[in-house]
Amino acid sequence: MDGFNIIMVIAIILFARLGVRLITGYIKIKKEHKNKSEDDKTI
């Protein structure tokens, strides 16, 4: 079970990093889209 626990910890860390990257990317895209729509309104 010790090897299985190590693999599980590594998998959890990798999925957590992937989730953080997806969330930050989503927020970045959302912010850029909001800025673009505000720029379109001013023109």
C-alpha positions in Angstrom: 0.0 0.0 0.0 2.9 2.3 0.5 3.6 2.6 -3.2 -0.1 3.1 -3.9 -0.2 6.0 -1.4 2.8 7.7 -3.0 1.1 7.4 -6.4 -2.1 8.8 -5.0 -0.3 11.8 -3.5 1.4 12.6 -6.8 -1.9 12.3 -8.7 -3.7 14.6 -6.2 -0.9 17.2 -6.5 -1.0 17.1 -10.3 -4.8 17.4 -10.5 -4.6 20.3 -8.0 -2.0 22.1 -10.2 -4.2 21.5 -13.3 -7.2 22.8 -11.5 -5.4 26.0 -10.4 -4.1 26.6 -14.0 -7.6 26.1 -15.4 -9.2 28.5 -12.9 -6.6 31.2 -13.4 -6.8 30.8 -17.2 -10.6 31.1 -17.0 -10.4 34.3 -14.9 -7.8 35.7 -17.3 -10.0 35.0 -20.4 -13.1 36.4 -18.6 -11.2 39.6 -17.7 -9.9 40.0 -21.3 -13.4 39.5 -22.7 -14.8 42.0 -20.3 -12.1 44.6 -21.2 -12.8 44.0 -24.9 -16.5 44.5 -24.6 -15.9 47.7 -22.7 -13.6 48.9 -25.4 -16.3 48.1 -28.0 -18.8 50.2 -26.1 -16.5 53.3 -26.0 -15.9 53.3 -29.8 
